[in-house]
């Protein structure tokens, strides 16, 4: 459920289709009839006129690459008939969590408090629907929108270069819809839904170049790490450091008995030579030296 494919933007800008030969979604219209370009000044005036100047959200200061913030994206284009189309959300159970009112919550809890009176939009991340995500360049992700009233629906996308595209999606009845979003330009994109005479929250997408993590080289062994510390020594598969209690189960068990002490790798207990108690505790029945 995302914003219209960016290939539409490219087509509207340069007059050609350059991504996978996809048409202008399902509109079957001439280029420019379903997408309108405007300046940031024009868009700011529109927000002011509509009373939505403060339609903002808290977002990171810079693009991130954390898996936690990554959109649930795919490099496989969706069916051509789905591009640029509002697709009804048929199964809300697949959405594990939804960001709303400052926190993530299960869909059931979200639906219980959602007022159904304002347009809202999200982007799909691995843990559910969010207002912020990162995506590699040239990938697709779903966006989710809520239409509060039967009305024409548009999505405004602010590009990193400082201009705005308006995508007119046609008339929609109240409810939740999905739409595909295509990451066509590196940088920060901000998207707002317009429906029923109201603007929604902003969904921010940081698009970055595809980064392939390097193959990790073999790291140092536990023994090397241990002996790199001058306070430590590697003995019988364990790292023993001065001033640090070694992780030795036998020693810990020995010292749990107030009659015993761990000396030179042995558990020495006072007055327990040959006793059943010493045997039961799994300790050597050696008498501690006076």
Number of C-alpha atoms within 10 A of each C-alpha: 27 27 32 30 27 22 25 28 23 16 18 21 12 10 12 14 16 13 16 9 10 18 21 25 19 15 17 10 11 10 18 16 12 20 21 15 18 14 13 16 12 13 19 13 14 13 16 12 10 12 12 16 14 9 12 14 13 10 14 11 6 8 17 16 16 9 12 12 19 20 27 20 20 15 12 10 18 15 9 15 13 18 28 26 22 24 17 15 15 10 7 11 10 9 16 15 22 24 19 16 10 8 9 17 17 14 18 14 12 16 13 8 10 11 9 14 13 18 24 24 28 29 30 25 26 17 16 20 26 24 24 23 29 26 28 23 19 22 19 25 26 24 24 23 27 23 25 20 18 13 16 16 21 21 23 24 23 22 17 15 12 11 15 22 21 22 25 19 20 13 12 17 14 16 15 20 21 24 24 24 22 27 24 20 19 18 19 17 20 19 24 25 25 24 24 16 12 16 22 21 21 24 23 25 24 26 25 20 12 12 9 6 6 6 6 6 6 6 8 9 8 13 14 12 13 18 15 11 10 9 12 16 17 15 9 7 8 14 18 19 16 10 8 10 10 13 11 11 8 14 19 14 15 21 15 10 13 9 13 25 18 16 10 7 8 15 21 24 23 16 14 19 16 11 10 11 12 20 13 8 11 13 20 17 20 17 14 17 7 4
